[in-house]
Amino acid sequence: MKINADGLAKIVAMVLWADEKVTTDEWAGARRIFKKYGIPWADAKRDLERHIEDFLRPGEPGEEFEEKDEDFEIGDVSLGEVDDFDILCDLALLIVADKKVTYTEIDILHRIARAIKSQPELATAAIVKAVAKKKSKVKLD
C-alpha cells in the first residue's frame, strides 16, 4: 500500500487542528494512523507540526485575526494508492478520541473528503461508524 506521507500529514493535521486543541489521545491516534501506513513517527510528527503551524500562521502584520471560511480550505490532496473510506474512518476515529464530535469537525471531514476526491457521504458514514464504535456524543452548538 503506497501512500503520500505529506498528504496524509496535511489531512491528519487538519483534523487535529479542527477543535483548536491537540490532546495526548489525539497524538496517540495520529501515531497509530501513520504506523498503519508504514510511515515512521519521527517523520510524521515533524510534518504534522509543520502543517499545524501553517494553519495557525497569522495574517499580515497589524492585521486583526478573523477566522474566515477559506481558513478551512486545504485544496486538493493526493494520497496515492489507498482506500478513501479507510482513510476517512481513520480520521473519524481521531475525531472521536475525546468522545465528542463538533460541527467544525464534521465540516472538516467533509472538506477533506472533497480534497481527496472522495464522496462527502463517505465522511458522514465514517463519522457515524466512529461515534457508534467509541460511544461518543455529537455536539452541534
C-alpha positions in Angstrom: 0.0 0.0 0.0 1.6 3.2 -1.2 0.6 6.5 0.4 1.7 10.1 0.1 3.0 10.8 3.6 2.9 14.6 3.3 -0.7 14.4 2.0 -1.7 12.2 4.9 0.1 14.5 7.3 -1.8 17.5 5.9 -5.2 16.0 6.5 -4.4 14.5 9.9 -3.1 17.9 11.0 -6.4 19.4 9.8 -8.3 17.0 12.0 -6.0 17.6 14.9 -6.4 21.4 14.5 -10.2 21.3 13.9 -11.2 21.6 17.6 -8.4 24.0 18.4 -6.7 21.7 20.8 -4.5 18.6 20.4 -4.8 16.1 23.2 -2.5 13.2 24.2 -5.1 10.8 22.9 -5.2 12.6 19.6 -1.4 12.4 19.2 -1.6 8.7 20.0 -4.4 8.3 17.4 -2.3 10.1 14.8 0.7 7.9 15.6 -1.5 4.8 15.0 -2.6 6.1 11.7 1.0 6.7 10.5 2.1 3.3 11.8 -0.8 1.6 9.9 0.6 3.1 6.7 4.2 2.3 7.5 5.4 5.9 8.0 8.0 6.5 10.7 6.6 8.5 13.5 9.5 10.9 13.7 9.0 12.0 10.1 5.2 12.1 10.5 5.3 14.2 13.7 7.6 16.7 12.1 5.3 17.0 9.1 2.2 17.2 11.3 3.7 20.0 13.4 4.7 21.9 10.2 1.1 21.7 8.8 -0.4 22.7 12.2 1.9 25.7 12.3 0.7 26.6 8.7 -2.9 26.5 9.9 -2.1 28.7 12.9 0.1 31.2 11.0 -1.3 34.7 11.4 -2.1 37.1 8.6 -0.3 40.3 7.7 1.4 42.2 10.5 -1.0 44.5 12.2 -4.0 42.7 10.7 -6.7 41.7 13.1 -7.3 38.0 13.1 -10.7 37.0 11.8 -11.5 33.4 11.1 -12.8 33.0 7.6 -14.3 30.1 5.7 -11.2 29.9 3.5 -9.1 29.3 6.6 -10.5 25.8 6.5 -9.7 25.1 2.8 -6.9 22.7 2.2 -7.0 22.4 -1.6 -6.6 19.1 -3.4 -4.7 16.4 -1.6 -3.3 13.3 -3.4 -2.9 10.3 -1.1 -1.8 7.7 -3.5 -3.0 4.1 -3.6 -5.2 3.9 -0.6 -8.9 3.3 0.1 -10.6 6.7 0.7 -13.2 5.2 3.1 -10.4 3.6 5.2 -8.7 7.0 5.5 -11.9 8.7 6.4 -12.6 6.1 9.0 -9.1 6.5 10.5 -9.7 10.3 10.6 -13.1 9.9 12.2 -11.7 7.7 14.9 -9.2 10.5 15.5 -12.0 13.0 15.8 -13.8 10.9 18.5 -10.7 10.5 20.5 -12.1 13.0 23.0 -15.6 11.2 22.9 -17.3 14.1 21.2 -17.8 15.4 17.7 -18.3 19.1 16.9 -19.9 20.7 13.9 -16.5 22.0 12.9 -15.0 18.5 12.9 -17.9 17.2 10.8 -17.3 20.1 8.4 -13.6 19.5 8.3 -14.0 15.8 7.5 -16.4 16.6 4.6 -13.9 19.1 3.3 -11.1 16.5 3.5 -13.4 14.0 1.6 -13.7 16.6 -1.2 -10.0 17.4 -1.1 -9.1 13.7 -1.6 -11.7 13.4 -4.4 -14.0 11.2 -2.4 -17.7 11.4 -1.7 -18.7 13.6 1.3 -21.3 10.9 2.1 -18.4 8.6 2.9 -17.2 11.1 5.5 -20.7 11.0 7.1 -20.6 7.2 7.2 -17.1 7.3 8.7 -18.3 9.6 11.5 -21.4 7.5 12.2 -19.2 4.4 12.4 -16.7 6.1 14.7 -19.3 7.6 17.0 -21.0 4.2 17.4 -17.7 2.4 18.0 -16.4 4.8 20.6 -19.8 5.6 22.1 -19.3 9.3 21.5 -21.5 12.4 21.6 -22.3 14.8 18.8 -22.3 18.4 19.9 -23.6 20.9 17.3 -23.7 24.0 19.4 
